[in-house]
Amino acid sequence: MTRRIRGAVLERIGDAAPYAQSRPIRIVEAELDDPGPGELLVRIEAAGVCHSDLSVVSGVRPRPVPMLLGHEAAGIVVAAGAQATTPVGARVVMTFLPRCGECAACATEGRAPCEPGSAANGAGVLMRGGTRLHDGGRDLAHHLGVSGFADHAVVDERSVVPVGHDVPPDVAALMGCAVLTGGGAVLNSASLRAGETLVVVGLGGVGLAALLTGLALGASRVTAVDVQPAKLDTARALGAHAAMTPDEAAAAGVTADVVVEAVGRASAFAQAVALTGPGGRTVTVGLPAPSETAEVSPLGLVSQGRSIIGSYLGGCVPARDIPLFLDLWRAGRLPVERLVSAHIRLDDINEAMDDLAAGRQIRQLIHFPHDPAQADQGATPA
């Protein structure tokens, strides 16, 4: 048995922008299989539009198509397959890298991405193999094990972290990518200590989550760097001690103990390295095109004792770190809801990609209205 869902399917990669005209993403009524062993059916409440979605649309990060997009989401468990232990009714954060907990990479406690999880994500399938999504006789690929741009999703249980119902859907959704990636870069990859200084290069959702985390962890000075004046204003409003363009930062001789690069361009990476002070750590979380390269002086690293750290998912173990970030949120020290710049309809997803690419939005969230009169549990004929 399957159920019908409404979702955003990427049909083609690399269409020319503006996407509002080329419309590579189509809203379809797809079929969703019942959850298999160790899997969950989740009713999506909120999903964030992130540069990782845009990078698939643009072709920077090629993925199999057709693909039902969306990797930052939160929702309510409405059914569970055999062997799944998450209770029906639980609110869950959906995370974009499932962890098998058994491979050598998982043994690094977040420093390296899970090998089976990464392989499944690359193939557009769930951890136990195959797809649960179909459209008119064709299979649809899963996006990073989530496919959250739909009213329901089937996911591997290892792709979710249950949270309390005191956590609003918007906050829960942001935990799944923006906070894990940006906040984790500061908490885990850089291991920022209270009193250290922090520079964040790139002020999208991930970069601003890094900024908020640095403030929450007691950074003595946080400097925000971006080329867009509106984003610099946002950073100041969130508590940055200084906000400036890359040229202004270079001219002022700004350096920091920790510099987080969250742009995804080789030029921004080079700027981040240049802003890193003696003994400091450059943490890069952006995903540039594979063809982009940067030049770094090894002598500068050695003579000044500086480090460069690549950070995927912020070096996080979601089940370990999401509760830590939520404790900071509950204490009022990590107001991630302030990252939300717009709430949009699923039908406006192509336009949302244009707004994201142009830097007009920080985090757009899609809300999925729920009709309580409509049965949520059980399969329906497709």
FIMITOR-48721 format. One record per residue (C-alpha): residue number from 0; x, y negated, z. Coordinates in steps of 0.05 Angstrom, whole numbers, plus 5000, padded with zeros to 4 digits. Layout:
// FIMITOR-48721
(NUM,(X,Y,Z))
...
***
This chain:
// FIMITOR-48721
(0,(5000,5000,5000))
(1,(5021,4929,4988))
(2,(4996,4860,5004))
(3,(4993,4799,4960))
(4,(5035,4740,4980))
(5,(5048,4671,4951))
(6,(5121,4654,4942))
(7,(5174,4614,4904))
(8,(5211,4657,4853))
(9,(5275,4633,4819))
(10,(5268,4657,4747))
(11,(5332,4629,4717))
(12,(5400,4606,4743))
(13,(5435,4544,4717))
(14,(5377,4505,4687))
(15,(5392,4432,4677))
(16,(5371,4382,4729))
(17,(5323,4350,4744))
(18,(5290,4414,4765))
(19,(5223,4378,4768))
(20,(5227,4380,4692))
(21,(5264,4446,4678))
(22,(5224,4482,4733))
(23,(5268,4543,4744))
(24,(5227,4561,4806))
(25,(5157,4588,4796))
(26,(5103,4597,4848))
(27,(5075,4667,4840))
(28,(5027,4716,4873))
(29,(5074,4774,4887))
(30,(5065,4842,4918))
(31,(5099,4858,4984))
(32,(5109,4929,5007))
(33,(5095,4952,5078))
(34,(5155,4950,5124))
(35,(5197,5014,5122))
(36,(5235,5045,5180))
(37,(5271,4992,5221))
(38,(5236,4936,5183))
(39,(5187,4881,5202))
(40,(5131,4845,5168))
(41,(5136,4771,5187))
(42,(5085,4717,5175))
(43,(5127,4656,5157))
(44,(5112,4593,5196))
(45,(5167,4546,5171))
(46,(5225,4551,5122))
(47,(5281,4501,5110))
(48,(5308,4479,5042))
(49,(5384,4485,5045))
(50,(5443,4475,4999))
(51,(5452,4551,4998))
(52,(5386,4554,4962))
(53,(5406,4498,4915))
(54,(5473,4531,4900))
(55,(5436,4592,4874))
(56,(5390,4549,4831))
(57,(5448,4510,4802))
(58,(5491,4572,4789))
(59,(5547,4554,4838))
(60,(5530,4618,4876))
(61,(5503,4668,4825))
(62,(5452,4718,4851))
(63,(5408,4769,4816))
(64,(5344,4741,4787))
(65,(5285,4739,4790))
(66,(5294,4725,4864))
(67,(5245,4701,4917))
(68,(5285,4645,4949))
(69,(5292,4621,5021))
(70,(5341,4642,5076))
(71,(5326,4594,5134))
(72,(5259,4612,5165))
(73,(5220,4630,5226))
(74,(5154,4666,5237))
(75,(5111,4715,5275))
(76,(5119,4791,5271))
(77,(5053,4820,5248))
(78,(5073,4893,5235))
(79,(5133,4937,5248))
(80,(5158,4999,5213))
(81,(5178,5063,5248))
(82,(5239,5056,5294))
(83,(5232,4980,5298))
(84,(5231,4955,5369))
(85,(5213,4881,5361))
(86,(5142,4873,5387))
(87,(5084,4850,5343))
(88,(5068,4778,5361))
(89,(5140,4758,5374))
(90,(5166,4693,5343))
(91,(5231,4707,5308))
(92,(5288,4668,5277))
(93,(5307,4698,5210))
(94,(5382,4699,5198))
(95,(5415,4705,5130))
(96,(5468,4757,5146))
(97,(5444,4821,5178))
(98,(5495,4857,5223))
(99,(5501,4933,5222))
(100,(5541,4930,5287))
(101,(5585,4988,5266))
(102,(5634,4964,5212))
(103,(5703,4936,5224))
(104,(5679,4866,5207))
(105,(5624,4869,5260))
(106,(5678,4889,5310))
(107,(5708,4819,5302))
(108,(5647,4791,5339))
(109,(5627,4742,5284))
(110,(5695,4722,5256))
(111,(5685,4766,5194))
(112,(5617,4777,5159))
(113,(5586,4846,5164))
(114,(5608,4888,5105))
(115,(5542,4926,5092))
(116,(5503,4863,5105))
(117,(5545,4824,5055))
(118,(5539,4879,5003))
(119,(5463,4881,5010))
(120,(5459,4805,5005))
(121,(5501,4805,4942))
(122,(5456,4857,4909))
(123,(5392,4823,4930))
(124,(5367,4883,4970))
(125,(5352,4898,5043))
(126,(5401,4934,5088))
(127,(5368,5002,5077))
(128,(5369,4992,5002))
(129,(5319,4970,4951))
(130,(5270,4913,4946))
(131,(5202,4905,4978))
(132,(5180,4851,4929))
(133,(5147,4860,4861))
(134,(5113,4816,4810))
(135,(5073,4846,4753))
(136,(5113,4910,4749))
(137,(5182,4879,4758))
(138,(5223,4880,4822))
(139,(5242,4814,4856))
(140,(5309,4807,4890))
(141,(5312,4786,4964))
(142,(5350,4723,4980))
(143,(5401,4738,5034))
(144,(5355,4790,5066))
(145,(5302,4737,5082))
(146,(5263,4709,5022))
(147,(5229,4660,5067))
(148,(5196,4615,5014))
(149,(5133,4656,5019))
(150,(5075,4664,5068))
(151,(5100,4733,5089))
(152,(5166,4771,5085))
(153,(5191,4841,5100))
(154,(5260,4840,5131))
(155,(5307,4888,5164))
(156,(5301,4882,5240))
(157,(5375,4866,5242))
(158,(5360,4801,5205))
(159,(5318,4771,5262))
(160,(5328,4745,5332))
(161,(5265,4740,5377))
(162,(5256,4674,5413))
(163,(5206,4647,5462))
(164,(5140,4617,5441))
(165,(5162,4552,5473))
(166,(5208,4543,5413))
(167,(5168,4508,5357))
(168,(5172,4538,5287))
(169,(5212,4479,5260))
(170,(5266,4487,5314))
(171,(5266,4563,5306))
(172,(5276,4557,5230))
(173,(5334,4509,5237))
(174,(5369,4557,5284))
(175,(5374,4608,5228))
(176,(5423,4569,5184))
(177,(5436,4496,5199))
(178,(5451,4508,5272))
(179,(5486,4575,5266))
(180,(5530,4549,5209))
(181,(5544,4478,5232))
(182,(5539,4487,5307))
(183,(5575,4554,5304))
(184,(5633,4522,5267))
(185,(5643,4476,5327))
(186,(5627,4527,5382))
(187,(5661,4589,5354))
(188,(5707,4575,5296))
(189,(5738,4512,5324))
(190,(5727,4529,5398))
(191,(5718,4455,5413))
(192,(5737,4438,5484))
(193,(5706,4382,5524))
(194,(5746,4318,5515))
(195,(5771,4335,5445))
(196,(5755,4292,5385))
(197,(5713,4313,5326))
(198,(5704,4289,5254))
(199,(5648,4317,5211))
(200,(5656,4308,5135))
(201,(5588,4316,5100))
(202,(5524,4297,5135))
(203,(5471,4345,5109))
(204,(5433,4391,5156))
(205,(5494,4434,5171))
(206,(5541,4375,5181))
(207,(5493,4339,5227))
(208,(5481,4403,5267))
(209,(5557,4405,5276))
(210,(5555,4333,5299))
(211,(5500,4346,5350))
(212,(5536,4408,5376))
(213,(5601,4368,5385))
(214,(5564,4317,5426))
(215,(5529,4372,5467))
(216,(5596,4406,5482))
(217,(5628,4342,5507))
(218,(5671,4316,5450))
(219,(5701,4250,5472))
(220,(5692,4218,5404))
(221,(5652,4241,5344))
(222,(5663,4208,5277))
(223,(5615,4220,5219))
(224,(5641,4215,5147))
(225,(5598,4213,5084))
(226,(5592,4172,5020))
(227,(5518,4156,5030))
(228,(5500,4097,5075))
(229,(5433,4126,5095))
(230,(5466,4189,5122))
(231,(5516,4147,5160))
(232,(5457,4110,5192))
(233,(5426,4177,5211))
(234,(5491,4199,5243))
(235,(5495,4135,5284))
(236,(5423,4145,5306))
(237,(5440,4216,5329))
(238,(5497,4191,5372))
(239,(5560,4189,5330))
(240,(5611,4142,5359))
(241,(5632,4119,5290))
(242,(5606,4131,5219))
(243,(5645,4113,5156))
(244,(5660,4131,5085))
(245,(5720,4175,5068))
(246,(5759,4114,5043))
(247,(5743,4076,5107))
(248,(5765,4135,5149))
(249,(5831,4142,5111))
(250,(5845,4067,5115))
(251,(5831,4066,5190))
(252,(5879,4124,5201))
(253,(5825,4166,5233))
(254,(5847,4235,5257))
(255,(5815,4286,5303))
(256,(5829,4350,5340))
(257,(5774,4385,5301))
(258,(5749,4367,5232))
(259,(5689,4404,5202))
(260,(5680,4401,5126))
(261,(5607,4413,5106))
(262,(5604,4387,5035))
(263,(5624,4446,4991))
(264,(5672,4407,4946))
(265,(5747,4416,4941))
(266,(5757,4341,4946))
(267,(5720,4339,5013))
(268,(5761,4397,5038))
(269,(5825,4359,5021))
(270,(5798,4298,5058))
(271,(5782,4341,5119))
(272,(5853,4369,5121))
(273,(5881,4298,5116))
(274,(5838,4276,5175))
(275,(5862,4332,5220))
(276,(5911,4309,5273))
(277,(5973,4345,5300))
(278,(5954,4411,5332))
(279,(5884,4404,5304))
(280,(5837,4452,5268))
(281,(5804,4442,5201))
(282,(5741,4484,5196))
(283,(5710,4491,5127))
(284,(5639,4515,5120))
(285,(5621,4488,5051))
(286,(5614,4534,4991))
(287,(5646,4501,4930))
(288,(5643,4530,4860))
(289,(5693,4587,4851))
(290,(5731,4546,4800))
(291,(5746,4490,4850))
(292,(5815,4489,4882))
(293,(5852,4443,4929))
(294,(5925,4429,4944))
(295,(5951,4432,5015))
(296,(6022,4419,5040))
(297,(6045,4480,5079))
(298,(6099,4437,5111))
(299,(6046,4391,5140))
(300,(6011,4450,5172))
(301,(6075,4480,5201))
(302,(6109,4416,5224))
(303,(6046,4390,5258))
(304,(6019,4456,5282))
(305,(5953,4448,5246))
(306,(5905,4505,5227))
(307,(5855,4516,5171))
(308,(5796,4561,5188))
(309,(5743,4588,5141))
(310,(5676,4595,5176))
(311,(5618,4636,5150))
(312,(5554,4632,5191))
(313,(5594,4592,5241))
(314,(5629,4655,5265))
(315,(5564,4670,5300))
(316,(5533,4734,5326))
(317,(5461,4709,5321))
(318,(5434,4750,5379))
(319,(5489,4723,5423))
(320,(5492,4651,5400))
(321,(5419,4631,5384))
(322,(5401,4637,5459))
(323,(5460,4591,5475))
(324,(5438,4538,5425))
(325,(5367,4543,5450))
(326,(5390,4532,5521))
(327,(5423,4467,5498))
(328,(5359,4448,5461))
(329,(5316,4462,5522))
(330,(5362,4418,5563))
(331,(5352,4361,5514))
(332,(5425,4363,5491))
(333,(5414,4391,5421))
(334,(5354,4355,5390))
(335,(5356,4393,5324))
(336,(5284,4374,5307))
(337,(5312,4305,5289))
(338,(5346,4337,5229))
(339,(5279,4346,5195))
(340,(5271,4291,5143))
(341,(5208,4315,5109))
(342,(5153,4368,5110))
(343,(5135,4392,5040))
(344,(5088,4440,5004))
(345,(5113,4504,4973))
(346,(5088,4478,4906))
(347,(5138,4420,4910))
(348,(5199,4465,4914))
(349,(5230,4444,4847))
(350,(5224,4370,4867))
(351,(5253,4387,4935))
(352,(5316,4416,4902))
(353,(5324,4350,4864))
(354,(5318,4310,4928))
(355,(5369,4355,4962))
(356,(5418,4350,4904))
(357,(5412,4274,4904))
(358,(5423,4269,4979))
(359,(5355,4238,4990))
(360,(5336,4288,5043))
(361,(5372,4322,5101))
(362,(5326,4381,5118))
(363,(5260,4391,5084))
(364,(5215,4442,5117))
(365,(5160,4481,5083))
(366,(5101,4497,5129))
(367,(5055,4556,5115))
(368,(4985,4544,5141))
(369,(4953,4604,5174))
(370,(4879,4620,5173))
(371,(4863,4655,5239))
(372,(4801,4685,5207))
(373,(4844,4722,5157))
(374,(4869,4790,5181))
(375,(4944,4790,5190))
(376,(4958,4862,5205))
(377,(4954,4921,5159))
(378,(4964,4928,5084))
(379,(4914,4907,5032))
(380,(4908,4933,4962))
(381,(4948,4891,4913))
***
